[in-house]
């Protein structure tokens, strides 16, 4: 069985299908479960609600790219007058 078909079947088996009225009445319950909810209109799927990925609670490490990039000196040079005028909406 192709992998795409397996993923599709797994997704279809783990999601909840509800009509609009039921989604309105029980939306908070469906969201608490953390499952994918397919909202249907007259049993025809029209929308899908999916849970967002869990946020990592670990602190992000600082300095992983240290030494891989050096800011060139010209980065700190003043911008040309024409570019500054363009940012200010003036004709340069």
PDB file with one MODEL, atoms N, CA, C and O in Angstrom:
MODEL        1
ATOM      1  N   UNK A   1       0.845  -1.170   0.000  1.00  0.00           N
ATOM      2  CA  UNK A   1       0.000   0.000   0.000  1.00  0.00           C
ATOM      3  C   UNK A   1       0.895   1.239   0.000  1.00  0.00           C
ATOM      4  O   UNK A   1       1.782   1.340   0.847  1.00  0.00           O
ATOM      5  N   UNK A   2       0.692   2.184  -0.921  1.00  0.00           N
ATOM      6  CA  UNK A   2       1.526   3.383  -0.964  1.00  0.00           C
ATOM      7  C   UNK A   2       1.411   4.184   0.334  1.00  0.00           C
ATOM      8  O   UNK A   2       0.370   4.193   0.992  1.00  0.00           O
ATOM      9  N   UNK A   3       2.502   4.851   0.679  1.00  0.00           N
ATOM     10  CA  UNK A   3       2.562   5.602   1.927  1.00  0.00           C
ATOM     11  C   UNK A   3       1.505   6.700   1.981  1.00  0.00           C
ATOM     12  O   UNK A   3       0.918   6.930   3.038  1.00  0.00           O
ATOM     13  N   UNK A   4       1.247   7.387   0.856  1.00  0.00           N
ATOM     14  CA  UNK A   4       0.239   8.445   0.846  1.00  0.00           C
ATOM     15  C   UNK A   4      -1.138   7.902   1.205  1.00  0.00           C
ATOM     16  O   UNK A   4      -1.899   8.552   1.922  1.00  0.00           O
ATOM     17  N   UNK A   5      -1.452   6.727   0.713  1.00  0.00           N
ATOM     18  CA  UNK A   5      -2.741   6.121   1.009  1.00  0.00           C
ATOM     19  C   UNK A   5      -2.828   5.757   2.491  1.00  0.00           C
ATOM     20  O   UNK A   5      -3.877   5.933   3.110  1.00  0.00           O
ATOM     21  N   UNK A   6      -1.749   5.257   3.054  1.00  0.00           N
ATOM     22  CA  UNK A   6      -1.720   4.924   4.480  1.00  0.00           C
ATOM     23  C   UNK A   6      -1.915   6.183   5.315  1.00  0.00           C
ATOM     24  O   UNK A   6      -2.695   6.176   6.267  1.00  0.00           O
ATOM     25  N   UNK A   7      -1.212   7.271   4.968  1.00  0.00           N
ATOM     26  CA  UNK A   7      -1.371   8.533   5.696  1.00  0.00           C
ATOM     27  C   UNK A   7      -2.801   9.038   5.597  1.00  0.00           C
ATOM     28  O   UNK A   7      -3.369   9.504   6.584  1.00  0.00           O
ATOM     29  N   UNK A   8      -3.382   8.948   4.409  1.00  0.00           N
ATOM     30  CA  UNK A   8      -4.752   9.417   4.202  1.00  0.00           C
ATOM     31  C   UNK A   8      -5.729   8.598   5.049  1.00  0.00           C
ATOM     32  O   UNK A   8      -6.605   9.157   5.709  1.00  0.00           O
ATOM     33  N   UNK A   9      -5.576   7.274   5.025  1.00  0.00           N
ATOM     34  CA  UNK A   9      -6.484   6.418   5.786  1.00  0.00           C
ATOM     35  C   UNK A   9      -6.338   6.661   7.284  1.00  0.00           C
ATOM     36  O   UNK A   9      -7.332   6.702   8.009  1.00  0.00           O
ATOM     37  N   UNK A  10      -5.113   6.820   7.743  1.00  0.00           N
ATOM     38  CA  UNK A  10      -4.880   7.082   9.167  1.00  0.00           C
ATOM     39  C   UNK A  10      -5.524   8.397   9.563  1.00  0.00           C
ATOM     40  O   UNK A  10      -6.163   8.488  10.612  1.00  0.00           O
ATOM     41  N   UNK A  11      -5.361   9.414   8.732  1.00  0.00           N
ATOM     42  CA  UNK A  11      -5.939  10.726   9.011  1.00  0.00           C
ATOM     43  C   UNK A  11      -7.458  10.653   9.032  1.00  0.00           C
ATOM     44  O   UNK A  11      -8.096  11.245   9.903  1.00  0.00           O
ATOM     45  N   UNK A  12      -8.040   9.935   8.083  1.00  0.00           N
ATOM     46  CA  UNK A  12      -9.494   9.824   8.010  1.00  0.00           C
ATOM     47  C   UNK A  12     -10.062   9.064   9.210  1.00  0.00           C
ATOM     48  O   UNK A  12     -11.178   9.351   9.645  1.00  0.00           O
ATOM     49  N   UNK A  13      -9.322   8.114   9.745  1.00  0.00           N
ATOM     50  CA  UNK A  13      -9.803   7.333  10.883  1.00  0.00           C
ATOM     51  C   UNK A  13      -9.670   8.086  12.204  1.00  0.00           C
ATOM     52  O   UNK A  13     -10.384   7.779  13.159  1.00  0.00           O
ATOM     53  N   UNK A  14      -8.769   9.066  12.274  1.00  0.00           N
ATOM     54  CA  UNK A  14      -8.528   9.754  13.546  1.00  0.00           C
ATOM     55  C   UNK A  14      -9.189  11.122  13.610  1.00  0.00           C
ATOM     56  O   UNK A  14      -8.967  11.863  14.568  1.00  0.00           O
ATOM     57  N   UNK A  15      -9.991  11.475  12.620  1.00  0.00           N
ATOM     58  CA  UNK A  15     -10.631  12.777  12.657  1.00  0.00           C
ATOM     59  C   UNK A  15     -12.104  12.631  12.982  1.00  0.00           C
ATOM     60  O   UNK A  15     -12.694  11.560  12.835  1.00  0.00           O
ATOM     61  N   UNK A  16     -12.678  13.725  13.424  1.00  0.00           N
ATOM     62  CA  UNK A  16     -14.088  13.772  13.768  1.00  0.00           C
ATOM     63  C   UNK A  16     -14.814  14.504  12.649  1.00  0.00           C
ATOM     64  O   UNK A  16     -14.360  15.561  12.211  1.00  0.00           O
ATOM     65  N   UNK A  17     -15.936  13.960  12.177  1.00  0.00           N
ATOM     66  CA  UNK A  17     -16.749  14.634  11.168  1.00  0.00           C
ATOM     67  C   UNK A  17     -18.038  15.086  11.839  1.00  0.00           C
ATOM     68  O   UNK A  17     -18.737  14.288  12.464  1.00  0.00           O
ATOM     69  N   UNK A  18     -18.349  16.387  11.703  1.00  0.00           N
ATOM     70  CA  UNK A  18     -19.569  16.931  12.305  1.00  0.00           C
ATOM     71  C   UNK A  18     -20.223  17.901  11.331  1.00  0.00           C
ATOM     72  O   UNK A  18     -19.553  18.518  10.503  1.00  0.00           O
ATOM     73  N   UNK A  19     -21.522  18.023  11.440  1.00  0.00           N
ATOM     74  CA  UNK A  19     -22.230  19.019  10.658  1.00  0.00           C
ATOM     75  C   UNK A  19     -22.145  20.363  11.374  1.00  0.00           C
ATOM     76  O   UNK A  19     -21.781  20.416  12.549  1.00  0.00           O
ATOM     77  N   UNK A  20     -22.476  21.440  10.682  1.00  0.00           N
ATOM     78  CA  UNK A  20     -22.297  22.796  11.194  1.00  0.00           C
ATOM     79  C   UNK A  20     -22.998  22.996  12.532  1.00  0.00           C
ATOM     80  O   UNK A  20     -22.403  23.548  13.457  1.00  0.00           O
ATOM     81  N   UNK A  21     -24.233  22.566  12.652  1.00  0.00           N
ATOM     82  CA  UNK A  21     -24.982  22.774  13.900  1.00  0.00           C
ATOM     83  C   UNK A  21     -24.290  22.110  15.082  1.00  0.00           C
ATOM     84  O   UNK A  21     -24.206  22.692  16.163  1.00  0.00           O
ATOM     85  N   UNK A  22     -23.795  20.895  14.880  1.00  0.00           N
ATOM     86  CA  UNK A  22     -23.104  20.186  15.956  1.00  0.00           C
ATOM     87  C   UNK A  22     -21.776  20.873  16.288  1.00  0.00           C
ATOM     88  O   UNK A  22     -21.389  20.949  17.454  1.00  0.00           O
ATOM     89  N   UNK A  23     -21.083  21.371  15.264  1.00  0.00           N
ATOM     90  CA  UNK A  23     -19.824  22.079  15.496  1.00  0.00           C
ATOM     91  C   UNK A  23     -20.070  23.334  16.323  1.00  0.00           C
ATOM     92  O   UNK A  23     -19.292  23.637  17.228  1.00  0.00           O
ATOM     93  N   UNK A  24     -21.142  24.071  16.026  1.00  0.00           N
ATOM     94  CA  UNK A  24     -21.476  25.269  16.798  1.00  0.00           C
ATOM     95  C   UNK A  24     -21.783  24.922  18.241  1.00  0.00           C
ATOM     96  O   UNK A  24     -21.334  25.608  19.159  1.00  0.00           O
ATOM     97  N   UNK A  25     -22.544  23.860  18.443  1.00  0.00           N
ATOM     98  CA  UNK A  25     -22.975  23.496  19.788  1.00  0.00           C
ATOM     99  C   UNK A  25     -21.849  22.933  20.647  1.00  0.00           C
ATOM    100  O   UNK A  25     -21.853  23.126  21.863  1.00  0.00           O
ATOM    101  N   UNK A  26     -20.892  22.246  20.049  1.00  0.00           N
ATOM    102  CA  UNK A  26     -19.877  21.524  20.836  1.00  0.00           C
ATOM    103  C   UNK A  26     -18.448  21.870  20.442  1.00  0.00           C
ATOM    104  O   UNK A  26     -17.548  21.051  20.624  1.00  0.00           O
ATOM    105  N   UNK A  27     -18.221  23.061  19.908  1.00  0.00           N
ATOM    106  CA  UNK A  27     -16.888  23.421  19.418  1.00  0.00           C
ATOM    107  C   UNK A  27     -15.826  23.301  20.503  1.00  0.00           C
ATOM    108  O   UNK A  27     -14.754  22.750  20.255  1.00  0.00           O
ATOM    109  N   UNK A  28     -16.103  23.803  21.694  1.00  0.00           N
ATOM    110  CA  UNK A  28     -15.081  23.751  22.754  1.00  0.00           C
ATOM    111  C   UNK A  28     -14.717  22.311  23.101  1.00  0.00           C
ATOM    112  O   UNK A  28     -13.553  22.023  23.378  1.00  0.00           O
ATOM    113  N   UNK A  29     -15.679  21.412  23.090  1.00  0.00           N
ATOM    114  CA  UNK A  29     -15.392  20.000  23.390  1.00  0.00           C
ATOM    115  C   UNK A  29     -14.470  19.411  22.326  1.00  0.00           C
ATOM    116  O   UNK A  29     -13.526  18.689  22.650  1.00  0.00           O
ATOM    117  N   UNK A  30     -14.742  19.717  21.054  1.00  0.00           N
ATOM    118  CA  UNK A  30     -13.910  19.187  19.974  1.00  0.00           C
ATOM    119  C   UNK A  30     -12.489  19.748  20.051  1.00  0.00           C
ATOM    120  O   UNK A  30     -11.520  19.029  19.809  1.00  0.00           O
ATOM    121  N   UNK A  31     -12.369  21.026  20.386  1.00  0.00           N
ATOM    122  CA  UNK A  31     -11.050  21.643  20.471  1.00  0.00           C
ATOM    123  C   UNK A  31     -10.234  21.087  21.628  1.00  0.00           C
ATOM    124  O   UNK A  31      -9.015  20.959  21.517  1.00  0.00           O
ATOM    125  N   UNK A  32     -10.885  20.755  22.735  1.00  0.00           N
ATOM    126  CA  UNK A  32     -10.176  20.183  23.892  1.00  0.00           C
ATOM    127  C   UNK A  32      -9.557  18.831  23.572  1.00  0.00           C
ATOM    128  O   UNK A  32      -8.509  18.481  24.116  1.00  0.00           O
ATOM    129  N   UNK A  33     -10.195  18.076  22.698  1.00  0.00           N
ATOM    130  CA  UNK A  33      -9.682  16.748  22.353  1.00  0.00           C
ATOM    131  C   UNK A  33      -8.363  16.822  21.594  1.00  0.00           C
ATOM    132  O   UNK A  33      -7.556  15.894  21.656  1.00  0.00           O
ATOM    133  N   UNK A  34      -8.143  17.912  20.884  1.00  0.00           N
ATOM    134  CA  UNK A  34      -6.910  18.048  20.127  1.00  0.00           C
ATOM    135  C   UNK A  34      -6.878  17.217  18.860  1.00  0.00           C
ATOM    136  O   UNK A  34      -5.800  16.912  18.350  1.00  0.00           O
ATOM    137  N   UNK A  35      -8.031  16.850  18.346  1.00  0.00           N
ATOM    138  CA  UNK A  35      -8.102  16.062  17.120  1.00  0.00           C
ATOM    139  C   UNK A  35      -8.507  16.959  15.949  1.00  0.00           C
ATOM    140  O   UNK A  35      -8.976  18.080  16.144  1.00  0.00           O
ATOM    141  N   UNK A  36      -8.321  16.454  14.748  1.00  0.00           N
ATOM    142  CA  UNK A  36      -8.767  17.163  13.566  1.00  0.00           C
ATOM    143  C   UNK A  36     -10.279  17.024  13.458  1.00  0.00           C
ATOM    144  O   UNK A  36     -10.823  15.929  13.601  1.00  0.00           O
ATOM    145  N   UNK A  37     -10.952  18.142  13.206  1.00  0.00           N
ATOM    146  CA  UNK A  37     -12.406  18.152  13.069  1.00  0.00           C
ATOM    147  C   UNK A  37     -12.752  18.598  11.655  1.00  0.00           C
ATOM    148  O   UNK A  37     -12.345  19.676  11.223  1.00  0.00           O
ATOM    149  N   UNK A  38     -13.505  17.767  10.936  1.00  0.00           N
ATOM    150  CA  UNK A  38     -13.973  18.117   9.605  1.00  0.00           C
ATOM    151  C   UNK A  38     -15.405  18.604   9.759  1.00  0.00           C
ATOM    152  O   UNK A  38     -16.269  17.873  10.242  1.00  0.00           O
ATOM    153  N   UNK A  39     -15.652  19.849   9.343  1.00  0.00           N
ATOM    154  CA  UNK A  39     -16.987  20.423   9.431  1.00  0.00           C
ATOM    155  C   UNK A  39     -17.680  20.226   8.083  1.00  0.00           C
ATOM    156  O   UNK A  39     -17.135  20.547   7.027  1.00  0.00           O
ATOM    157  N   UNK A  40     -18.891  19.689   8.154  1.00  0.00           N
ATOM    158  CA  UNK A  40     -19.635  19.360   6.944  1.00  0.00           C
ATOM    159  C   UNK A  40     -20.908  20.196   6.856  1.00  0.00           C
ATOM    160  O   UNK A  40     -21.468  20.627   7.864  1.00  0.00           O
ATOM    161  N   UNK A  41     -21.339  20.408   5.633  1.00  0.00           N
ATOM    162  CA  UNK A  41     -22.637  21.030   5.371  1.00  0.00           C
ATOM    163  C   UNK A  41     -23.442  19.994   4.603  1.00  0.00           C
ATOM    164  O   UNK A  41     -23.119  19.653   3.465  1.00  0.00           O
ATOM    165  N   UNK A  42     -24.485  19.503   5.238  1.00  0.00           N
ATOM    166  CA  UNK A  42     -25.298  18.411   4.668  1.00  0.00           C
ATOM    167  C   UNK A  42     -24.422  17.203   4.327  1.00  0.00           C
ATOM    168  O   UNK A  42     -24.557  16.602   3.262  1.00  0.00           O
ATOM    169  N   UNK A  43     -23.537  16.867   5.241  1.00  0.00           N
ATOM    170  CA  UNK A  43     -22.628  15.711   5.151  1.00  0.00           C
ATOM    171  C   UNK A  43     -21.566  15.835   4.058  1.00  0.00           C
ATOM    172  O   UNK A  43     -20.932  14.844   3.696  1.00  0.00           O
ATOM    173  N   UNK A  44     -21.366  17.053   3.529  1.00  0.00           N
ATOM    174  CA  UNK A  44     -20.308  17.294   2.547  1.00  0.00           C
ATOM    175  C   UNK A  44     -19.241  18.139   3.232  1.00  0.00           C
ATOM    176  O   UNK A  44     -19.537  19.245   3.684  1.00  0.00           O
ATOM    177  N   UNK A  45     -17.988  17.640   3.321  1.00  0.00           N
ATOM    178  CA  UNK A  45     -16.931  18.396   4.008  1.00  0.00           C
ATOM    179  C   UNK A  45     -16.703  19.769   3.379  1.00  0.00           C
ATOM    180  O   UNK A  45     -16.577  19.892   2.161  1.00  0.00           O
ATOM    181  N   UNK A  46     -16.652  20.806   4.230  1.00  0.00           N
ATOM    182  CA  UNK A  46     -16.419  22.163   3.738  1.00  0.00           C
ATOM    183  C   UNK A  46     -15.248  22.843   4.445  1.00  0.00           C
ATOM    184  O   UNK A  46     -14.704  23.823   3.937  1.00  0.00           O
ATOM    185  N   UNK A  47     -14.855  22.331   5.615  1.00  0.00           N
ATOM    186  CA  UNK A  47     -13.752  22.957   6.350  1.00  0.00           C
ATOM    187  C   UNK A  47     -13.110  21.928   7.260  1.00  0.00           C
ATOM    188  O   UNK A  47     -13.686  20.887   7.576  1.00  0.00           O
ATOM    189  N   UNK A  48     -11.884  22.262   7.673  1.00  0.00           N
ATOM    190  CA  UNK A  48     -11.155  21.366   8.561  1.00  0.00           C
ATOM    191  C   UNK A  48     -10.467  22.193   9.636  1.00  0.00           C
ATOM    192  O   UNK A  48      -9.781  23.167   9.324  1.00  0.00           O
ATOM    193  N   UNK A  49     -10.642  21.818  10.893  1.00  0.00           N
ATOM    194  CA  UNK A  49      -9.944  22.450  12.016  1.00  0.00           C
ATOM    195  C   UNK A  49      -8.897  21.471  12.516  1.00  0.00           C
ATOM    196  O   UNK A  49      -9.200  20.315  12.811  1.00  0.00           O
ATOM    197  N   UNK A  50      -7.668  21.942  12.607  1.00  0.00           N
ATOM    198  CA  UNK A  50      -6.579  21.093  13.084  1.00  0.00           C
ATOM    199  C   UNK A  50      -5.911  21.742  14.276  1.00  0.00           C
ATOM    200  O   UNK A  50      -5.823  22.969  14.331  1.00  0.00           O
ATOM    201  N   UNK A  51      -5.436  20.959  15.236  1.00  0.00           N
ATOM    202  CA  UNK A  51      -4.716  21.542  16.370  1.00  0.00           C
ATOM    203  C   UNK A  51      -3.358  22.071  15.913  1.00  0.00           C
ATOM    204  O   UNK A  51      -2.737  21.524  15.002  1.00  0.00           O
ATOM    205  N   UNK A  52      -2.916  23.133  16.557  1.00  0.00           N
ATOM    206  CA  UNK A  52      -1.585  23.662  16.280  1.00  0.00           C
ATOM    207  C   UNK A  52      -0.550  22.772  16.948  1.00  0.00           C
ATOM    208  O   UNK A  52      -0.846  22.128  17.954  1.00  0.00           O
ATOM    209  N   UNK A  53       0.664  22.728  16.399  1.00  0.00           N
ATOM    210  CA  UNK A  53       1.712  21.934  17.048  1.00  0.00           C
ATOM    211  C   UNK A  53       2.008  22.494  18.441  1.00  0.00           C
ATOM    212  O   UNK A  53       1.905  23.698  18.676  1.00  0.00           O
ATOM    213  N   UNK A  54       2.369  21.620  19.333  1.00  0.00           N
ATOM    214  CA  UNK A  54       2.694  22.025  20.702  1.00  0.00           C
ATOM    215  C   UNK A  54       3.941  22.905  20.700  1.00  0.00           C
ATOM    216  O   UNK A  54       4.903  22.633  19.982  1.00  0.00           O
ATOM    217  N   UNK A  55       3.913  23.951  21.501  1.00  0.00           N
ATOM    218  CA  UNK A  55       5.063  24.839  21.626  1.00  0.00           C
ATOM    219  C   UNK A  55       6.112  24.179  22.525  1.00  0.00           C
ATOM    220  O   UNK A  55       5.779  23.560  23.536  1.00  0.00           O
ATOM    221  N   UNK A  56       7.347  24.316  22.152  1.00  0.00           N
ATOM    222  CA  UNK A  56       8.436  23.784  22.959  1.00  0.00           C
ATOM    223  C   UNK A  56       8.593  24.632  24.210  1.00  0.00           C
ATOM    224  O   UNK A  56       8.573  25.861  24.136  1.00  0.00           O
ATOM    225  N   UNK A  57       8.748  23.992  25.344  1.00  0.00           N
ATOM    226  CA  UNK A  57       8.901  24.721  26.606  1.00  0.00           C
ATOM    227  C   UNK A  57      10.376  24.903  26.980  1.00  0.00           C
ATOM    228  O   UNK A  57      10.696  25.583  27.955  1.00  0.00           O
ATOM    229  N   UNK A  58      11.257  24.298  26.208  1.00  0.00           N
ATOM    230  CA  UNK A  58      12.682  24.450  26.486  1.00  0.00           C
ATOM    231  C   UNK A  58      13.165  25.805  25.995  1.00  0.00           C
ATOM    232  O   UNK A  58      12.674  26.325  24.993  1.00  0.00           O
ATOM    233  N   UNK A  59      14.112  26.362  26.696  1.00  0.00           N
ATOM    234  CA  UNK A  59      14.715  27.621  26.265  1.00  0.00           C
ATOM    235  C   UNK A  59      15.522  27.367  24.992  1.00  0.00           C
ATOM    236  O   UNK A  59      16.197  26.345  24.865  1.00  0.00           O
ATOM    237  N   UNK A  60      15.443  28.306  24.058  1.00  0.00           N
ATOM    238  CA  UNK A  60      16.205  28.167  22.826  1.00  0.00           C
ATOM    239  C   UNK A  60      17.677  28.442  23.114  1.00  0.00           C
ATOM    240  O   UNK A  60      18.001  29.426  23.780  1.00  0.00           O
ATOM    241  N   UNK A  61      18.571  27.587  22.623  1.00  0.00           N
ATOM    242  CA  UNK A  61      19.994  27.822  22.855  1.00  0.00           C
ATOM    243  C   UNK A  61      20.475  29.064  22.110  1.00  0.00           C
ATOM    244  O   UNK A  61      20.051  29.331  20.986  1.00  0.00           O
ATOM    245  N   UNK A  62      21.349  29.804  22.741  1.00  0.00           N
ATOM    246  CA  UNK A  62      21.872  31.037  22.165  1.00  0.00           C
ATOM    247  C   UNK A  62      23.263  30.772  21.601  1.00  0.00           C
ATOM    248  O   UNK A  62      24.065  30.064  22.210  1.00  0.00           O
ATOM    249  N   UNK A  63      23.537  31.340  20.443  1.00  0.00           N
ATOM    250  CA  UNK A  63      24.883  31.286  19.894  1.00  0.00           C
ATOM    251  C   UNK A  63      25.215  30.068  19.059  1.00  0.00           C
ATOM    252  O   UNK A  63      26.394  29.771  18.869  1.00  0.00           O
ATOM    253  N   UNK A  64      24.224  29.350  18.553  1.00  0.00           N
ATOM    254  CA  UNK A  64      24.514  28.153  17.754  1.00  0.00           C
ATOM    255  C   UNK A  64      25.233  28.479  16.452  1.00  0.00           C
ATOM    256  O   UNK A  64      25.994  27.655  15.945  1.00  0.00           O
ATOM    257  N   UNK A  65      25.002  29.673  15.902  1.00  0.00           N
ATOM    258  CA  UNK A  65      25.605  30.042  14.620  1.00  0.00           C
ATOM    259  C   UNK A  65      26.807  30.971  14.802  1.00  0.00           C
ATOM    260  O   UNK A  65      27.275  31.573  13.835  1.00  0.00           O
ATOM    261  N   UNK A  66      27.301  31.090  16.013  1.00  0.00           N
ATOM    262  CA  UNK A  66      28.411  32.002  16.273  1.00  0.00           C
ATOM    263  C   UNK A  66      29.601  31.668  15.371  1.00  0.00           C
ATOM    264  O   UNK A  66      30.034  30.520  15.272  1.00  0.00           O
ATOM    265  N   UNK A  67      30.113  32.717  14.716  1.00  0.00           N
ATOM    266  CA  UNK A  67      31.287  32.551  13.867  1.00  0.00           C
ATOM    267  C   UNK A  67      30.970  32.127  12.440  1.00  0.00           C
ATOM    268  O   UNK A  67      31.887  32.010  11.628  1.00  0.00           O
ATOM    269  N   UNK A  68      29.710  31.893  12.107  1.00  0.00           N
ATOM    270  CA  UNK A  68      29.380  31.454  10.749  1.00  0.00           C
ATOM    271  C   UNK A  68      29.056  32.622   9.819  1.00  0.00           C
ATOM    272  O   UNK A  68      28.969  32.441   8.605  1.00  0.00           O
ATOM    273  N   UNK A  69      28.879  33.812  10.379  1.00  0.00           N
ATOM    274  CA  UNK A  69      28.557  34.973   9.559  1.00  0.00           C
ATOM    275  C   UNK A  69      29.221  36.196  10.149  1.00  0.00           C
ATOM    276  O   UNK A  69      29.219  36.389  11.365  1.00  0.00           O
ATOM    277  N   UNK A  70      29.787  37.019   9.291  1.00  0.00           N
ATOM    278  CA  UNK A  70      30.409  38.252   9.745  1.00  0.00           C
ATOM    279  C   UNK A  70      29.720  39.419   9.039  1.00  0.00           C
ATOM    280  O   UNK A  70      29.597  39.423   7.814  1.00  0.00           O
ATOM    281  N   UNK A  71      29.274  40.402   9.813  1.00  0.00           N
ATOM    282  CA  UNK A  71      28.600  41.567   9.252  1.00  0.00           C
ATOM    283  C   UNK A  71      29.653  42.434   8.558  1.00  0.00           C
ATOM    284  O   UNK A  71      30.636  42.835   9.181  1.00  0.00           O
ATOM    285  N   UNK A  72      29.445  42.728   7.254  1.00  0.00           N
ATOM    286  CA  UNK A  72      30.429  43.554   6.546  1.00  0.00           C
ATOM    287  C   UNK A  72      30.411  44.995   7.056  1.00  0.00           C
ATOM    288  O   UNK A  72      29.387  45.481   7.534  1.00  0.00           O
ATOM    289  N   UNK A  73      31.553  45.669   6.949  1.00  0.00           N
ATOM    290  CA  UNK A  73      31.688  47.053   7.420  1.00  0.00           C
ATOM    291  C   UNK A  73      30.692  47.997   6.750  1.00  0.00           C
ATOM    292  O   UNK A  73      30.153  48.895   7.397  1.00  0.00           O
ATOM    293  N   UNK A  74      30.447  47.793   5.448  1.00  0.00           N
ATOM    294  CA  UNK A  74      29.568  48.714   4.729  1.00  0.00           C
ATOM    295  C   UNK A  74      28.121  48.644   5.232  1.00  0.00           C
ATOM    296  O   UNK A  74      27.320  49.524   4.917  1.00  0.00           O
ATOM    297  N   UNK A  75      27.780  47.620   5.999  1.00  0.00           N
ATOM    298  CA  UNK A  75      26.447  47.519   6.584  1.00  0.00           C
ATOM    299  C   UNK A  75      26.150  48.714   7.486  1.00  0.00           C
ATOM    300  O   UNK A  75      25.009  49.172   7.562  1.00  0.00           O
ATOM    301  N   UNK A  76      27.171  49.213   8.163  1.00  0.00           N
ATOM    302  CA  UNK A  76      27.015  50.312   9.114  1.00  0.00           C
ATOM    303  C   UNK A  76      27.180  51.690   8.472  1.00  0.00           C
ATOM    304  O   UNK A  76      27.037  52.705   9.155  1.00  0.00           O
ATOM    305  N   UNK A  77      27.476  51.742   7.180  1.00  0.00           N
ATOM    306  CA  UNK A  77      27.630  53.018   6.480  1.00  0.00           C
ATOM    307  C   UNK A  77      26.264  53.682   6.328  1.00  0.00           C
ATOM    308  O   UNK A  77      25.245  52.993   6.270  1.00  0.00           O
ATOM    309  N   UNK A  78      26.235  55.004   6.262  1.00  0.00           N
ATOM    310  CA  UNK A  78      24.953  55.696   6.069  1.00  0.00           C
ATOM    311  C   UNK A  78      24.317  55.307   4.738  1.00  0.00           C
ATOM    312  O   UNK A  78      25.006  55.019   3.760  1.00  0.00           O
ATOM    313  N   UNK A  79      22.989  55.306   4.728  1.00  0.00           N
ATOM    314  CA  UNK A  79      22.268  54.990   3.493  1.00  0.00           C
ATOM    315  C   UNK A  79      22.373  56.143   2.512  1.00  0.00           C
ATOM    316  O   UNK A  79      22.512  57.293   2.927  1.00  0.00           O
ATOM    317  N   UNK A  80      22.308  55.858   1.217  1.00  0.00           N
ATOM    318  CA  UNK A  80      22.326  56.933   0.211  1.00  0.00           C
ATOM    319  C   UNK A  80      21.085  57.828   0.365  1.00  0.00           C
ATOM    320  O   UNK A  80      20.018  57.366   0.770  1.00  0.00           O
ATOM    321  N   UNK A  81      21.246  59.116   0.033  1.00  0.00           N
ATOM    322  CA  UNK A  81      20.164  60.087   0.183  1.00  0.00           C
ATOM    323  C   UNK A  81      18.920  59.672  -0.608  1.00  0.00           C
ATOM    324  O   UNK A  81      17.801  59.846  -0.126  1.00  0.00           O
ATOM    325  N   UNK A  82      19.100  59.129  -1.807  1.00  0.00           N
ATOM    326  CA  UNK A  82      17.961  58.706  -2.624  1.00  0.00           C
ATOM    327  C   UNK A  82      17.136  57.615  -1.955  1.00  0.00           C
ATOM    328  O   UNK A  82      15.909  57.616  -2.054  1.00  0.00           O
ATOM    329  N   UNK A  83      17.792  56.699  -1.283  1.00  0.00           N
ATOM    330  CA  UNK A  83      17.091  55.613  -0.606  1.00  0.00           C
ATOM    331  C   UNK A  83      16.336  56.139   0.613  1.00  0.00           C
ATOM    332  O   UNK A  83      15.205  55.727   0.870  1.00  0.00           O
ATOM    333  N   UNK A  84      16.952  57.037   1.352  1.00  0.00           N
ATOM    334  CA  UNK A  84      16.279  57.642   2.506  1.00  0.00           C
ATOM    335  C   UNK A  84      15.045  58.412   2.039  1.00  0.00           C
ATOM    336  O   UNK A  84      13.988  58.330   2.665  1.00  0.00           O
ATOM    337  N   UNK A  85      15.176  59.159   0.944  1.00  0.00           N
ATOM    338  CA  UNK A  85      14.043  59.908   0.397  1.00  0.00           C
ATOM    339  C   UNK A  85      12.918  58.964  -0.013  1.00  0.00           C
ATOM    340  O   UNK A  85      11.745  59.272   0.199  1.00  0.00           O
ATOM    341  N   UNK A  86      13.260  57.825  -0.593  1.00  0.00           N
ATOM    342  CA  UNK A  86      12.261  56.847  -1.014  1.00  0.00           C
ATOM    343  C   UNK A  86      11.503  56.312   0.200  1.00  0.00           C
ATOM    344  O   UNK A  86      10.285  56.144   0.142  1.00  0.00           O
ATOM    345  N   UNK A  87      12.210  56.044   1.296  1.00  0.00           N
ATOM    346  CA  UNK A  87      11.558  55.555   2.511  1.00  0.00           C
ATOM    347  C   UNK A  87      10.624  56.621   3.095  1.00  0.00           C
ATOM    348  O   UNK A  87       9.595  56.297   3.687  1.00  0.00           O
ATOM    349  N   UNK A  88      10.985  57.868   2.925  1.00  0.00           N
ATOM    350  CA  UNK A  88      10.170  58.973   3.456  1.00  0.00           C
ATOM    351  C   UNK A  88       9.072  59.385   2.497  1.00  0.00           C
ATOM    352  O   UNK A  88       8.295  60.288   2.807  1.00  0.00           O
ATOM    353  N   UNK A  89       8.987  58.742   1.335  1.00  0.00           N
ATOM    354  CA  UNK A  89       7.931  59.043   0.370  1.00  0.00           C
ATOM    355  C   UNK A  89       8.203  60.289  -0.444  1.00  0.00           C
ATOM    356  O   UNK A  89       7.286  60.859  -1.035  1.00  0.00           O
ATOM    357  N   UNK A  90       9.446  60.715  -0.480  1.00  0.00           N
ATOM    358  CA  UNK A  90       9.804  61.907  -1.250  1.00  0.00           C
ATOM    359  C   UNK A  90      10.428  61.479  -2.568  1.00  0.00           C
ATOM    360  O   UNK A  90      10.949  60.370  -2.689  1.00  0.00           O
ATOM    361  N   UNK A  91      10.371  62.362  -3.548  1.00  0.00           N
ATOM    362  CA  UNK A  91      11.053  62.076  -4.818  1.00  0.00           C
ATOM    363  C   UNK A  91      12.540  62.338  -4.615  1.00  0.00           C
ATOM    364  O   UNK A  91      12.940  63.390  -4.117  1.00  0.00           O
ATOM    365  N   UNK A  92      13.331  61.383  -5.001  1.00  0.00           N
ATOM    366  CA  UNK A  92      14.762  61.456  -4.742  1.00  0.00           C
ATOM    367  C   UNK A  92      15.497  62.254  -5.709  1.00  0.00           C
ATOM    368  O   UNK A  92      16.715  62.391  -5.597  1.00  0.00           O
TER     369      UNK A  92
ENDMDL
END
